[in-house]
């Protein structure tokens, strides 16, 4: 092998080494879950505590992340979050199948009984669960073991020693009981991509690598239980984005309005297909119709008629018109007061209410010399 060939082989080996280090999932840095926070929402029903029964979350409006990890996040809106857990350490492993550990601290917890209960005989009321650390008491701490099944997903197990207060009536009510309990979970799935929809805050639970668009070090979990062997359970999931709930409502309203417009347009089109006009009567007619029990009708010649208080009035048409010829009879006589107008009309053989719709009888247009007072179906 010549010196030139050796030089080419060495250069190629260098390129392969650099490329291997740059490919995601092959270097140590890619098997990494960064420090951050988990923003949880309590699932109810599914969460319960001995003596309190079913519990639900009380959302936090804001939370001060301060300058933790040097990210300068500060105060952010976190609703509907009611539970916040902070991962204090970066978890870095050398390959798939390995496990790393981080310390945990619970920053916030706000729960309320679903219904009033008589806790420990202290009276029927709503009771609330808060952390002792809120009033300067013992902090709630624990640990989490994260296993990498791929470079950006796997399972975890966690344990938290929760120091809590039970308050009566409100989050700031009198403390009626204080204690601690250890909540654990195991075999829960995690991944670097969030569920949809999820409350995302850059530097808190999104783009933890410090690079916008890079989720390789993010940590998101599925719905899971933190529980005590005796039966106390706190079931949580990732807090959803509040705006997404509003958008879903707006989308449903928009779809309903769109469907209504389509049905309305289809109705107009079908009316036009059979030659029916929906023109409103003139103001004078409208005033007349408003003050009495009357309605307007149309006959095939375009003649309007008014049916009012048992009387039938029809505007005249030419004796030689096509409709008169086809019906084979004279126009109906005006019914006398108290006479059933419909029966009188049917007896004359000119029941215009039946002739509005197309039938097998040939109906032609009236003579051009005719000047009907109005045409089309008039809706009272």
Secondary structure in CASP SS format (residue, H / E / C, confidence):
PFRMAT SS
TARGET T0000
AUTHOR 0000-0000-0000
METHOD secondary structure of the structure
MODEL  1
X C 1.00
X C 1.00
X H 1.00
X H 1.00
X H 1.00
X H 1.00
X H 1.00
X H 1.00
X H 1.00
X H 1.00
X H 1.00
X H 1.00
X H 1.00
X H 1.00
X H 1.00
X H 1.00
X H 1.00
X H 1.00
X H 1.00
X H 1.00
X H 1.00
X H 1.00
X C 1.00
X C 1.00
X C 1.00
X C 1.00
X C 1.00
X H 1.00
X H 1.00
X H 1.00
X C 1.00
X E 1.00
X E 1.00
X C 1.00
X C 1.00
X E 1.00
X E 1.00
X E 1.00
X E 1.00
X E 1.00
X E 1.00
X E 1.00
X C 1.00
X C 1.00
X C 1.00
X C 1.00
X C 1.00
X E 1.00
X E 1.00
X C 1.00
X C 1.00
X C 1.00
X E 1.00
X E 1.00
X E 1.00
X E 1.00
X E 1.00
X C 1.00
X C 1.00
X C 1.00
X C 1.00
X E 1.00
X E 1.00
X E 1.00
X C 1.00
X C 1.00
X C 1.00
X H 1.00
X H 1.00
X H 1.00
X C 1.00
X C 1.00
X C 1.00
X C 1.00
X E 1.00
X E 1.00
X E 1.00
X C 1.00
X C 1.00
X C 1.00
X C 1.00
X C 1.00
X E 1.00
X E 1.00
X E 1.00
X E 1.00
X E 1.00
X C 1.00
X C 1.00
X C 1.00
X E 1.00
X E 1.00
X C 1.00
X C 1.00
X C 1.00
X C 1.00
X C 1.00
X C 1.00
X E 1.00
X E 1.00
X E 1.00
X E 1.00
X E 1.00
X E 1.00
X E 1.00
X E 1.00
X E 1.00
X E 1.00
X E 1.00
X E 1.00
X E 1.00
X E 1.00
X E 1.00
X C 1.00
X C 1.00
X C 1.00
X E 1.00
X E 1.00
X H 1.00
X H 1.00
X H 1.00
X C 1.00
X C 1.00
X E 1.00
X E 1.00
X C 1.00
X E 1.00
X E 1.00
X E 1.00
X E 1.00
X E 1.00
X H 1.00
X H 1.00
X H 1.00
X H 1.00
X C 1.00
X C 1.00
X C 1.00
X C 1.00
X E 1.00
X E 1.00
X E 1.00
X E 1.00
X E 1.00
X E 1.00
X E 1.00
X E 1.00
X E 1.00
X E 1.00
X E 1.00
X C 1.00
X C 1.00
X E 1.00
X E 1.00
X E 1.00
X E 1.00
X E 1.00
X E 1.00
X E 1.00
X E 1.00
X E 1.00
X E 1.00
X E 1.00
X E 1.00
X E 1.00
X E 1.00
X E 1.00
X E 1.00
X C 1.00
X C 1.00
X C 1.00
X C 1.00
X C 1.00
X E 1.00
X E 1.00
X E 1.00
X E 1.00
X E 1.00
X E 1.00
X E 1.00
X E 1.00
X E 1.00
X E 1.00
X E 1.00
X E 1.00
X E 1.00
X E 1.00
X E 1.00
X E 1.00
X E 1.00
X E 1.00
X C 1.00
X C 1.00
X C 1.00
X C 1.00
X C 1.00
X C 1.00
X C 1.00
X C 1.00
X C 1.00
X C 1.00
X E 1.00
X C 1.00
X C 1.00
X C 1.00
X E 1.00
X C 1.00
X C 1.00
X C 1.00
X C 1.00
X C 1.00
X C 1.00
X C 1.00
X C 1.00
X C 1.00
X C 1.00
X C 1.00
X C 1.00
X C 1.00
X E 1.00
X E 1.00
X C 1.00
X C 1.00
X E 1.00
X E 1.00
X E 1.00
X E 1.00
X C 1.00
X C 1.00
X C 1.00
X C 1.00
X C 1.00
X E 1.00
X E 1.00
X E 1.00
X E 1.00
X E 1.00
X E 1.00
X C 1.00
X C 1.00
X C 1.00
X H 1.00
X H 1.00
X H 1.00
X H 1.00
X H 1.00
X H 1.00
X H 1.00
X H 1.00
X H 1.00
X H 1.00
X H 1.00
X H 1.00
X H 1.00
X H 1.00
X H 1.00
X H 1.00
X H 1.00
X H 1.00
X H 1.00
X H 1.00
X H 1.00
X H 1.00
X H 1.00
X H 1.00
X H 1.00
X H 1.00
X H 1.00
X H 1.00
X H 1.00
X H 1.00
X H 1.00
X H 1.00
X C 1.00
X C 1.00
X C 1.00
X C 1.00
X C 1.00
X C 1.00
X C 1.00
X C 1.00
X C 1.00
X H 1.00
X H 1.00
X H 1.00
X H 1.00
X H 1.00
X H 1.00
X H 1.00
X H 1.00
X C 1.00
X C 1.00
X C 1.00
X E 1.00
X E 1.00
X E 1.00
X E 1.00
X E 1.00
X C 1.00
X C 1.00
X C 1.00
X C 1.00
X C 1.00
X E 1.00
X E 1.00
X E 1.00
X E 1.00
X E 1.00
X C 1.00
X C 1.00
X E 1.00
X E 1.00
X E 1.00
X E 1.00
X C 1.00
X C 1.00
X C 1.00
X C 1.00
X C 1.00
X C 1.00
X C 1.00
X H 1.00
X H 1.00
X H 1.00
X H 1.00
X H 1.00
X H 1.00
X C 1.00
X C 1.00
X C 1.00
X C 1.00
X C 1.00
X C 1.00
X C 1.00
X C 1.00
X C 1.00
X C 1.00
X C 1.00
X C 1.00
X C 1.00
X H 1.00
X H 1.00
X H 1.00
X H 1.00
X H 1.00
X H 1.00
X H 1.00
X H 1.00
X C 1.00
X C 1.00
X C 1.00
X H 1.00
X H 1.00
X H 1.00
X H 1.00
X C 1.00
X C 1.00
X C 1.00
X C 1.00
X C 1.00
X C 1.00
X C 1.00
X C 1.00
X C 1.00
X C 1.00
X C 1.00
X C 1.00
X C 1.00
X C 1.00
X C 1.00
X C 1.00
X C 1.00
X C 1.00
X C 1.00
X C 1.00
X C 1.00
X C 1.00
X C 1.00
X C 1.00
X C 1.00
END
